[in-house]
Amino acid sequence: MLCSGASTSAPVRRRPIEKILVANRGEIACRVFRSARKLGIRSVAVFSDADRKAMHVTMADEAYHIGPAASQESYLRQDRILEVAKRSGAQAIHPGYGFLSENTEFAERCAAEGIIFVGPPASAIRDMGIKSTSKAIMSAANVPIIEGYHGEEQSEARLKEEARRIGFPVMAKAVRGGGGKGMRIVMNEDEFDSQLESAKREAMKSFGDDAMLIEKFVADPRHVEVQVFGDQHGNYVYLFERDCSVQRRHQKVIEEAPAPGVTEETRRQLGEAAVRAARAVNYVGAGTVEFIMDSEQRFYFMEMNTRLQVEHPITEMITGTDLVEWQIKVAQGEPLPLRQEQLRVNGHSFEARIYA
């Protein structure tokens, strides 16, 4: 399969990045600074009161205070971050992960200010940020999805009716969910009301929206995700898969690449499905397409994370790539550094998360 294609749009204008601001802190900010330094790009850090002496502040060429310790008053303050970008002369903002990395409004504001957002277009973030919308787009793109109800009618009676139609057990999931929040397994009709109410309550608290979707529950599933990359010229590649099945409370604990026991044919099918997903939303940059896989290695789309993942280093280790460097180059308008046929799996890699 060729995962590239000639773009039919106007030629891409190259926009060299000489200085980049990272709208984040800690490990991911340091990670971006290392790749920026390798490319000869000056770096700008932002920090809250709590992070005055943090490593990312000392690593950067410049650092600017943006507010008190609470993230709502610092790392989530779009106006302050944009002000620092303009004051420092940064041509680009890398959002890292978390905070503003999947914020449609922030991506749009960067574009309006003429600042490069090192990530996908706002439209892709929007389309993939709402589970019901993303499922419809994936179905149209011939990406496998789990049987379920993703409609707008949200009455308890309608949701229960759809659960009966699908057949128990089902999964009740927040439409705007993520990180395992707003999800409940419903084993039978007797517990539907209580589990739905619990999921809706958590969804409203976490996302400010209690809209739900109902899907067939896959027993003993594997969580397998594919790293994809697109550029502004219409080229796409997949950098193979990661297995993130070891979880606690629906949050990843152990990630490994490549996924153990996956056949070469399934690996190819996963990658090609992920590329179709990215192409369907005109994706640019690093993205991760998450699938749920059953014991027969049948897989179904769950969601797309429109940013760099925490676990991206294990993909770098098995492919010999620098994904942050790729992000920056693609954001400047350069084509992808490698074609699909040039990418190979070499070795095996693990990452373990520490929750404190």
KEKE-3310 file (N, C-alpha, C; in steps of 0.2 Angstrom, whole numbers, plus 5000, padded with zeros to 4 digits):
npx = (5004:5002:5005:5005:5001:4999:4996:4982:4979:4984:5002:5012:5016:5032:5037:5049:5054:5062:5061:5053:5039:5035:5020:5018:5024:5037:5042:5038:5040:5054:5057:5053:5061:5074:5074:5072:5083:5092:5089:5093:5085:5079:5072:5057:5051:5037:5031:5023:5020:5023:5033:5045:5058:5059:5065:5062:5062:5075:5081:5077:5080:5074:5063:5047:5036:5019:5009:5000:5001:4990:4983:4973:4975:4986:4994:4983:4979:4975:4977:4988:4998:4998:5002:5015:5021:5021:5028:5040:5044:5042:5039:5031:5021:5022:5011:5013:5007:4991:4984:4983:4983:4974:4964:4952:4949:4961:4970:4964:4965:4979:4981:4974:4982:4993:5003:5012:5004:5009:5004:4988:4976:4963:4950:4952:4955:4942:4933:4938:4937:4924:4915:4904:4904:4916:4915:4905:4912:4923:4916:4912:4924:4928:4934:4934:4921:4914:4898:4885:4876:4876:4868:4859:4847:4845:4837:4834:4826:4827:4841:4841:4833:4841:4852:4846:4843:4856:4862:4866:4881:4884:4894:4893:4897:4905:4902:4911:4922:4937:4953:4948:4937:4920:4914:4906:4903:4890:4882:4869:4851:4845:4854:4856:4851:4857:4871:4871:4868:4878:4889:4885:4885:4899:4904:4899:4905:4918:4919:4909:4898:4886:4882:4879:4886:4881:4889:4893:4900:4916:4923:4937:4947:4960:4970:4975:4985:4989:5003:5002:5006:5005:5008:5008:5007:4999:5004:5005:5010:5011:5018:5018:5012:5006:5004:4993:4987:4988:4981:4974:4959:4955:4965:4981:4995:5006:5015:5019:5029:5033:5015:5013:5012:5004:5000:5009:5000:4989:4995:4998:4985:4980:4988:4985:4971:4972:4979:4969:4960:4966:4968:4954:4951:4959:4972:4986:5003:5008:4998:4987:4979:4967:4963:4951:4954:4949:4950:4952:4959:4952:4948:4943:4938:4942:4945:4953:4968:4973:4986:5003:5008:5010:5017:5025:5039:5042:5039:5047:5059:5058:5058:5068:5067:5064:5051:5046:5055:5050:5037:5040:5047:5037:5027:5033:5031:5038:5040:5035:5049:5052:5046:5033:5038:5050:5051:5053:5051:5061:5067:5061:5051:5047:5036:5033:5021:5021:5010:5006)
npy = (4994:5011:5025:5038:5052:5063:5080:5089:5102:5120:5124:5121:5133:5136:5139:5144:5139:5148:5151:5143:5141:5132:5127:5121:5110:5102:5085:5084:5096:5098:5087:5092:5103:5097:5092:5103:5110:5102:5105:5117:5127:5140:5141:5143:5144:5143:5147:5143:5149:5138:5132:5138:5134:5123:5110:5112:5126:5130:5124:5130:5143:5155:5161:5163:5170:5165:5165:5160:5145:5137:5128:5133:5146:5148:5138:5135:5147:5155:5168:5173:5165:5166:5180:5180:5172:5181:5192:5186:5183:5171:5160:5148:5137:5124:5112:5102:5088:5086:5100:5113:5105:5098:5108:5116:5129:5136:5131:5137:5151:5153:5151:5162:5173:5171:5162:5147:5132:5118:5105:5096:5103:5114:5109:5095:5092:5096:5087:5074:5075:5073:5060:5053:5060:5057:5043:5042:5048:5039:5027:5030:5031:5018:5012:5000:5000:4998:4990:5000:5014:5030:5042:5058:5058:5058:5053:5043:5032:5030:5027:5015:5007:5006:4999:4987:4983:4982:4972:4965:4961:4979:4995:5010:5026:5042:5055:5065:5060:5054:5047:5037:5042:5044:5031:5016:4999:4989:4976:4969:4972:4976:4983:4994:5007:5013:5012:5020:5032:5034:5035:5046:5056:5057:5060:5073:5080:5079:5083:5093:5089:5078:5069:5053:5038:5022:5006:4990:4979:4973:4958:4955:4963:4969:4984:4992:5003:5014:5023:5037:5048:5063:5075:5092:5090:5080:5067:5052:5041:5026:5022:5010:4999:5001:4992:4994:4988:4985:4992:5003:5007:5011:5018:5020:5010:5001:5001:4994:4991:4983:4978:4963:4946:4950:4947:4949:4952:4957:4968:4976:4979:4986:4997:5002:5005:5015:5025:5028:5033:5045:5052:5054:5066:5075:5076:5082:5081:5073:5059:5048:5033:5024:5008:4994:4977:4961:4943:4936:4944:4954:4971:4987:5004:5016:5029:5044:5052:5068:5073:5073:5058:5052:5041:5040:5039:5025:5021:5028:5022:5009:5012:5020:5034:5052:5059:5071:5080:5077:5082:5096:5099:5095:5105:5116:5115:5106:5090:5073:5065:5051:5038:5025:5013:5013:5012:5002:4989:4988:4979:4979:4988:4995:5005:5012:5019:5031:5034:5046)
npz = (5000:4996:5005:5003:4993:4979:4982:4979:4981:4983:4981:4995:5007:5013:5030:5039:5055:5068:5081:5095:5105:5119:5126:5139:5152:5162:5158:5144:5139:5141:5132:5119:5118:5117:5104:5097:5099:5093:5080:5078:5083:5093:5109:5119:5135:5146:5162:5178:5195:5203:5196:5195:5196:5189:5178:5164:5163:5165:5154:5143:5131:5133:5146:5153:5165:5168:5177:5192:5202:5199:5186:5178:5179:5172:5163:5155:5151:5137:5131:5138:5135:5121:5121:5126:5116:5105:5111:5113:5100:5095:5082:5082:5091:5102:5108:5117:5127:5134:5144:5132:5121:5113:5111:5102:5100:5104:5094:5083:5087:5087:5073:5068:5073:5066:5070:5070:5074:5081:5077:5072:5060:5066:5063:5062:5075:5081:5074:5078:5092:5097:5101:5094:5082:5077:5075:5065:5055:5053:5050:5037:5031:5030:5041:5053:5065:5082:5084:5089:5097:5092:5092:5093:5101:5118:5128:5143:5141:5127:5126:5134:5126:5114:5120:5123:5110:5104:5113:5128:5137:5137:5134:5142:5137:5138:5127:5124:5130:5138:5144:5152:5159:5163:5159:5159:5162:5157:5163:5162:5160:5172:5179:5171:5173:5185:5182:5170:5175:5184:5175:5167:5177:5181:5168:5166:5177:5173:5159:5157:5150:5148:5138:5130:5123:5117:5116:5110:5122:5122:5128:5138:5131:5120:5120:5107:5098:5085:5078:5068:5055:5046:5032:5025:5012:5008:5011:5020:5033:5043:5059:5065:5079:5096:5111:5124:5134:5148:5161:5173:5181:5168:5163:5156:5160:5157:5142:5127:5112:5097:5097:5106:5098:5087:5071:5055:5045:5051:5057:5046:5042:5053:5052:5039:5041:5051:5044:5034:5043:5047:5035:5032:5039:5035:5041:5049:5055:5070:5076:5085:5083:5091:5094:5099:5102:5099:5104:5093:5085:5078:5075:5081:5079:5092:5096:5091:5096:5095:5095:5101:5109:5127:5127:5116:5115:5114:5102:5094:5098:5092:5079:5076:5074:5077:5083:5087:5081:5068:5069:5070:5058:5049:5052:5048:5034:5027:5018:5024:5032:5029:5018:5018:5015:5019:5032:5046:5059:5073:5085:5102:5114:5130:5140:5156:5167:5180:5193:5204)
capx = (5000:5006:5002:5006:4998:5000:4991:4979:4979:4989:5008:5012:5021:5037:5038:5054:5054:5068:5060:5047:5037:5032:5015:5018:5030:5040:5045:5036:5043:5061:5058:5053:5067:5080:5073:5072:5090:5096:5087:5096:5079:5079:5066:5054:5047:5032:5031:5019:5023:5025:5038:5050:5065:5059:5070:5061:5063:5082:5083:5075:5084:5071:5058:5042:5031:5013:5003:5000:5001:4984:4984:4968:4977:4993:4995:4977:4977:4977:4979:4994:5003:4999:5005:5022:5023:5022:5033:5047:5046:5042:5035:5027:5019:5021:5007:5015:5001:4987:4983:4979:4985:4968:4959:4951:4949:4968:4973:4961:4968:4986:4981:4972:4988:4999:5008:5011:5002:5013:4998:4984:4971:4958:4945:4953:4954:4935:4930:4940:4935:4917:4915:4899:4906:4922:4913:4902:4918:4927:4912:4912:4931:4929:4938:4930:4919:4910:4891:4883:4871:4879:4863:4858:4842:4848:4833:4836:4822:4830:4847:4840:4831:4847:4856:4843:4844:4863:4862:4870:4884:4886:4898:4890:4903:4904:4903:4917:4926:4944:4956:4944:4932:4913:4913:4904:4901:4883:4881:4862:4846:4844:4859:4857:4849:4862:4877:4871:4868:4885:4893:4883:4887:4906:4905:4897:4910:4925:4919:4904:4894:4884:4879:4882:4885:4881:4892:4893:4906:4921:4926:4944:4949:4967:4970:4981:4985:4994:5005:5001:5009:5003:5011:5004:5007:4995:5007:5003:5013:5010:5024:5017:5007:5008:4999:4992:4981:4989:4978:4971:4954:4954:4971:4987:5000:5012:5014:5025:5029:5026:5011:5015:5007:5000:5003:5011:4995:4985:4999:4997:4978:4979:4991:4981:4965:4974:4980:4962:4957:4970:4966:4947:4950:4965:4976:4993:5007:5008:4992:4987:4972:4966:4958:4950:4955:4947:4954:4953:4963:4947:4949:4938:4940:4939:4946:4960:4971:4975:4992:5009:5006:5015:5021:5028:5046:5043:5038:5054:5064:5058:5058:5074:5064:5063:5044:5046:5058:5046:5032:5043:5048:5030:5024:5036:5029:5042:5037:5038:5056:5052:5040:5031:5042:5057:5050:5054:5051:5068:5068:5055:5052:5042:5036:5029:5019:5021:5005:5007)
capy = (5000:5017:5029:5045:5054:5070:5085:5093:5109:5125:5123:5123:5138:5134:5144:5142:5141:5150:5151:5139:5141:5126:5129:5115:5110:5095:5080:5085:5103:5096:5083:5096:5108:5094:5091:5110:5112:5098:5108:5124:5132:5143:5138:5148:5141:5147:5143:5146:5150:5132:5129:5143:5131:5117:5109:5115:5133:5131:5121:5134:5149:5161:5158:5169:5168:5166:5165:5156:5138:5133:5128:5137:5153:5149:5134:5135:5154:5156:5175:5175:5161:5170:5186:5178:5170:5187:5196:5183:5182:5164:5159:5142:5135:5117:5112:5096:5084:5089:5107:5115:5101:5096:5113:5118:5136:5138:5130:5143:5157:5153:5153:5169:5177:5170:5158:5140:5128:5112:5100:5096:5109:5114:5105:5088:5091:5096:5081:5068:5076:5071:5052:5052:5063:5053:5036:5043:5049:5033:5022:5032:5030:5011:5010:4996:5002:4993:4991:5005:5020:5037:5047:5064:5057:5056:5051:5037:5027:5028:5024:5008:5003:5004:4994:4981:4981:4979:4966:4966:4968:4985:5000:5017:5030:5049:5057:5069:5057:5052:5046:5032:5045:5043:5025:5011:4992:4987:4968:4967:4978:4977:4988:4999:5014:5015:5013:5025:5038:5035:5037:5053:5061:5058:5064:5080:5083:5079:5087:5098:5087:5071:5065:5047:5033:5015:5001:4983:4978:4967:4955:4953:4966:4972:4991:4993:5010:5015:5030:5040:5055:5066:5081:5096:5088:5074:5061:5049:5035:5023:5020:5003:4999:5000:4989:4998:4984:4985:4998:5003:5012:5013:5023:5016:5009:4998:5002:4991:4992:4982:4973:4956:4942:4953:4945:4954:4954:4962:4974:4980:4981:4991:5003:5005:5008:5021:5030:5030:5038:5052:5055:5056:5072:5079:5076:5085:5080:5066:5057:5041:5030:5019:5002:4989:4971:4955:4938:4934:4950:4959:4977:4992:5011:5019:5036:5047:5057:5073:5076:5068:5054:5051:5034:5041:5036:5018:5020:5031:5017:5003:5014:5025:5041:5057:5061:5078:5083:5076:5087:5103:5099:5095:5111:5121:5114:5100:5083:5068:5062:5044:5034:5019:5007:5015:5011:4995:4988:4985:4978:4979:4993:4996:5011:5011:5026:5031:5038:5048)
capz = (5000:4996:5010:5001:4987:4977:4984:4973:4983:4981:4984:5003:5008:5018:5035:5044:5063:5071:5088:5096:5112:5122:5130:5143:5157:5164:5154:5137:5137:5140:5126:5113:5118:5115:5097:5094:5099:5087:5073:5078:5084:5099:5113:5124:5140:5150:5169:5184:5201:5205:5191:5193:5196:5185:5173:5157:5163:5164:5148:5137:5129:5136:5150:5154:5170:5165:5182:5198:5201:5196:5178:5175:5179:5169:5157:5151:5149:5130:5130:5141:5131:5114:5122:5127:5109:5101:5114:5112:5093:5093:5076:5082:5098:5102:5114:5121:5128:5140:5143:5127:5115:5109:5111:5095:5100:5104:5087:5079:5088:5084:5066:5067:5075:5061:5074:5068:5079:5080:5078:5066:5059:5071:5061:5064:5083:5082:5072:5082:5099:5099:5099:5090:5076:5074:5073:5059:5050:5053:5046:5030:5028:5030:5047:5057:5072:5086:5084:5094:5096:5093:5090:5097:5106:5124:5134:5146:5137:5120:5127:5136:5120:5110:5123:5122:5103:5103:5117:5134:5140:5133:5137:5141:5136:5137:5120:5125:5135:5137:5150:5156:5163:5160:5156:5163:5159:5160:5161:5161:5160:5178:5182:5166:5175:5190:5178:5166:5179:5187:5169:5166:5183:5180:5162:5167:5181:5169:5153:5156:5145:5150:5132:5130:5117:5119:5112:5112:5126:5120:5133:5138:5125:5120:5118:5102:5095:5079:5077:5061:5053:5040:5031:5022:5005:5007:5012:5026:5035:5050:5062:5068:5084:5103:5115:5130:5137:5155:5163:5180:5180:5161:5162:5154:5165:5154:5135:5123:5105:5094:5101:5105:5095:5082:5065:5051:5041:5056:5058:5040:5042:5058:5050:5034:5044:5054:5038:5032:5048:5047:5028:5032:5042:5032:5047:5049:5061:5074:5079:5087:5082:5096:5092:5103:5098:5102:5104:5086:5082:5075:5079:5080:5081:5098:5096:5089:5100:5090:5098:5103:5115:5132:5125:5109:5114:5113:5094:5092:5099:5087:5072:5075:5072:5082:5081:5088:5075:5062:5070:5069:5051:5045:5054:5043:5028:5024:5018:5029:5031:5027:5015:5022:5013:5022:5040:5049:5066:5075:5092:5106:5119:5135:5144:5162:5170:5188:5195:5211)
cpx = (5004:5002:5003:5002:4999:4995:4988:4977:4984:4996:5009:5018:5026:5038:5043:5053:5061:5067:5054:5046:5034:5027:5013:5024:5032:5043:5044:5040:5050:5062:5058:5059:5073:5080:5074:5080:5094:5095:5090:5090:5079:5072:5064:5050:5043:5032:5026:5023:5026:5031:5044:5057:5065:5064:5069:5062:5071:5085:5082:5080:5081:5065:5053:5037:5024:5007:5005:5000:4996:4984:4979:4970:4984:4993:4989:4975:4980:4980:4986:5000:5004:5003:5013:5025:5025:5027:5040:5049:5045:5037:5030:5026:5018:5017:5008:5009:4998:4986:4979:4980:4980:4962:4958:4952:4956:4971:4970:4964:4975:4986:4979:4978:4994:5005:5007:5009:5005:5008:4994:4979:4966:4952:4946:4952:4946:4932:4931:4938:4929:4916:4910:4901:4911:4920:4909:4907:4921:4923:4912:4919:4933:4934:4933:4928:4914:4902:4889:4878:4875:4875:4863:4852:4845:4844:4835:4832:4825:4837:4846:4838:4836:4851:4853:4844:4851:4865:4868:4875:4885:4891:4894:4896:4901:4906:4909:4922:4933:4947:4952:4938:4925:4911:4911:4902:4894:4882:4874:4858:4845:4848:4860:4856:4855:4868:4877:4871:4875:4890:4892:4886:4895:4908:4904:4902:4917:4925:4914:4899:4892:4881:4883:4881:4885:4884:4892:4900:4910:4924:4933:4948:4957:4966:4976:4980:4990:4996:5005:5004:5007:5007:5006:5004:5003:4998:5006:5008:5010:5017:5023:5013:5010:5003:4999:4987:4982:4987:4975:4966:4954:4960:4977:4992:5007:5010:5020:5024:5034:5022:5013:5010:5003:5004:5005:5005:4990:4989:4998:4990:4977:4982:4988:4975:4967:4976:4973:4959:4960:4968:4959:4946:4956:4970:4983:4997:5006:5001:4992:4980:4972:4961:4957:4951:4953:4952:4956:4957:4958:4948:4944:4940:4937:4939:4953:4962:4975:4981:4998:5007:5011:5019:5024:5035:5047:5042:5045:5059:5064:5058:5064:5072:5064:5056:5043:5049:5054:5040:5034:5044:5041:5026:5027:5034:5033:5038:5039:5045:5056:5046:5039:5035:5049:5057:5050:5054:5058:5068:5061:5056:5046:5042:5031:5028:5019:5015:5006:5002)
cpy = (5006:5022:5036:5046:5061:5074:5088:5100:5114:5123:5125:5128:5136:5140:5142:5144:5142:5150:5147:5140:5135:5128:5123:5115:5103:5092:5082:5091:5101:5092:5087:5101:5104:5093:5098:5112:5108:5101:5115:5129:5134:5141:5143:5144:5146:5143:5147:5147:5144:5129:5133:5140:5124:5116:5112:5122:5134:5128:5126:5140:5155:5157:5164:5166:5170:5166:5161:5149:5134:5134:5132:5144:5154:5145:5134:5142:5156:5163:5176:5171:5164:5176:5185:5176:5176:5192:5193:5182:5175:5163:5153:5141:5127:5116:5106:5091:5087:5096:5109:5111:5099:5101:5116:5126:5139:5137:5136:5149:5158:5155:5160:5174:5176:5166:5151:5136:5121:5106:5100:5102:5108:5110:5098:5087:5091:5089:5075:5069:5074:5064:5051:5054:5059:5046:5037:5044:5043:5027:5024:5031:5023:5009:5006:5000:4997:4995:4995:5010:5026:5043:5053:5063:5054:5054:5044:5031:5025:5025:5016:5004:5001:4999:4987:4978:4978:4973:4967:4960:4973:4990:5007:5022:5037:5051:5061:5066:5056:5051:5041:5035:5044:5037:5020:5005:4991:4980:4966:4973:4980:4983:4994:5006:5017:5016:5019:5032:5040:5038:5045:5058:5062:5062:5072:5084:5084:5083:5092:5096:5080:5067:5059:5043:5026:5010:4994:4982:4972:4965:4954:4957:4968:4980:4992:4999:5010:5022:5032:5046:5057:5073:5086:5095:5082:5068:5058:5042:5032:5021:5014:5004:4999:4996:4992:4995:4984:4991:4997:5009:5015:5018:5018:5016:5006:4999:4998:4991:4987:4978:4966:4951:4944:4950:4950:4957:4959:4968:4979:4983:4986:4998:5006:5008:5015:5027:5033:5035:5045:5055:5058:5063:5077:5081:5078:5084:5073:5065:5050:5039:5024:5014:4998:4982:4965:4949:4935:4939:4954:4965:4982:4999:5013:5026:5038:5052:5062:5077:5071:5064:5054:5046:5035:5038:5029:5017:5023:5025:5011:5005:5018:5032:5046:5061:5068:5082:5082:5081:5094:5104:5099:5102:5117:5120:5109:5094:5079:5066:5056:5042:5028:5014:5007:5013:5004:4995:4985:4985:4978:4984:4993:5003:5010:5018:5025:5036:5040:5053)
cpz = (5000:5000:5009:4995:4986:4979:4979:4975:4981:4984:4991:5003:5014:5023:5040:5051:5065:5079:5090:5104:5114:5127:5135:5148:5158:5158:5146:5135:5136:5133:5120:5113:5115:5107:5094:5094:5094:5081:5073:5080:5091:5103:5118:5129:5144:5157:5174:5190:5204:5202:5190:5193:5193:5180:5166:5157:5162:5158:5142:5137:5133:5140:5152:5159:5167:5170:5188:5197:5198:5189:5175:5174:5175:5163:5153:5149:5142:5129:5132:5137:5124:5115:5122:5120:5105:5104:5113:5105:5091:5087:5077:5090:5098:5109:5119:5121:5134:5139:5137:5120:5111:5110:5105:5095:5100:5097:5082:5080:5086:5077:5064:5069:5071:5065:5072:5074:5077:5081:5072:5066:5065:5069:5062:5071:5084:5080:5076:5090:5101:5096:5094:5083:5073:5072:5066:5053:5048:5049:5039:5027:5028:5035:5051:5064:5075:5085:5090:5092:5097:5091:5095:5102:5112:5130:5137:5143:5131:5121:5129:5130:5116:5113:5122:5114:5101:5107:5122:5134:5135:5137:5136:5142:5135:5130:5119:5129:5133:5144:5155:5160:5159:5156:5161:5159:5162:5158:5159:5162:5167:5181:5177:5169:5180:5186:5174:5170:5182:5181:5168:5171:5182:5174:5163:5172:5177:5163:5152:5151:5147:5144:5132:5124:5120:5114:5115:5116:5123:5126:5132:5132:5126:5117:5114:5099:5090:5079:5070:5061:5047:5039:5027:5014:5003:5008:5019:5027:5042:5053:5067:5075:5091:5107:5122:5134:5145:5158:5170:5179:5173:5159:5161:5159:5161:5146:5132:5116:5102:5098:5100:5102:5090:5075:5060:5046:5045:5057:5052:5040:5047:5055:5044:5036:5047:5049:5035:5036:5048:5040:5028:5035:5040:5038:5045:5055:5064:5077:5081:5086:5086:5094:5098:5099:5102:5102:5098:5082:5077:5079:5076:5083:5087:5098:5093:5093:5095:5093:5098:5109:5120:5130:5119:5109:5112:5105:5091:5092:5094:5080:5070:5072:5078:5080:5082:5083:5069:5063:5068:5061:5047:5046:5050:5036:5024:5023:5023:5027:5028:5023:5019:5021:5016:5030:5041:5056:5068:5082:5096:5112:5123:5138:5150:5165:5177:5189:5202:5213)
residu = (MET:LEU:CYS:SER:GLY:ALA:SER:THR:SER:ALA:PRO:VAL:ARG:ARG:ARG:PRO:ILE:GLU:LYS:ILE:LEU:VAL:ALA:ASN:ARG:GLY:GLU:ILE:ALA:CYS:ARG:VAL:PHE:ARG:SER:ALA:ARG:LYS:LEU:GLY:ILE:ARG:SER:VAL:ALA:VAL:PHE:SER:ASP:ALA:ASP:ARG:LYS:ALA:MET:HIS:VAL:THR:MET:ALA:ASP:GLU:ALA:TYR:HIS:ILE:GLY:PRO:ALA:ALA:SER:GLN:GLU:SER:TYR:LEU:ARG:GLN:ASP:ARG:ILE:LEU:GLU:VAL:ALA:LYS:ARG:SER:GLY:ALA:GLN:ALA:ILE:HIS:PRO:GLY:TYR:GLY:PHE:LEU:SER:GLU:ASN:THR:GLU:PHE:ALA:GLU:ARG:CYS:ALA:ALA:GLU:GLY:ILE:ILE:PHE:VAL:GLY:PRO:PRO:ALA:SER:ALA:ILE:ARG:ASP:MET:GLY:ILE:LYS:SER:THR:SER:LYS:ALA:ILE:MET:SER:ALA:ALA:ASN:VAL:PRO:ILE:ILE:GLU:GLY:TYR:HIS:GLY:GLU:GLU:GLN:SER:GLU:ALA:ARG:LEU:LYS:GLU:GLU:ALA:ARG:ARG:ILE:GLY:PHE:PRO:VAL:MET:ALA:LYS:ALA:VAL:ARG:GLY:GLY:GLY:GLY:LYS:GLY:MET:ARG:ILE:VAL:MET:ASN:GLU:ASP:GLU:PHE:ASP:SER:GLN:LEU:GLU:SER:ALA:LYS:ARG:GLU:ALA:MET:LYS:SER:PHE:GLY:ASP:ASP:ALA:MET:LEU:ILE:GLU:LYS:PHE:VAL:ALA:ASP:PRO:ARG:HIS:VAL:GLU:VAL:GLN:VAL:PHE:GLY:ASP:GLN:HIS:GLY:ASN:TYR:VAL:TYR:LEU:PHE:GLU:ARG:ASP:CYS:SER:VAL:GLN:ARG:ARG:HIS:GLN:LYS:VAL:ILE:GLU:GLU:ALA:PRO:ALA:PRO:GLY:VAL:THR:GLU:GLU:THR:ARG:ARG:GLN:LEU:GLY:GLU:ALA:ALA:VAL:ARG:ALA:ALA:ARG:ALA:VAL:ASN:TYR:VAL:GLY:ALA:GLY:THR:VAL:GLU:PHE:ILE:MET:ASP:SER:GLU:GLN:ARG:PHE:TYR:PHE:MET:GLU:MET:ASN:THR:ARG:LEU:GLN:VAL:GLU:HIS:PRO:ILE:THR:GLU:MET:ILE:THR:GLY:THR:ASP:LEU:VAL:GLU:TRP:GLN:ILE:LYS:VAL:ALA:GLN:GLY:GLU:PRO:LEU:PRO:LEU:ARG:GLN:GLU:GLN:LEU:ARG:VAL:ASN:GLY:HIS:SER:PHE:GLU:ALA:ARG:ILE:TYR:ALA)
# end
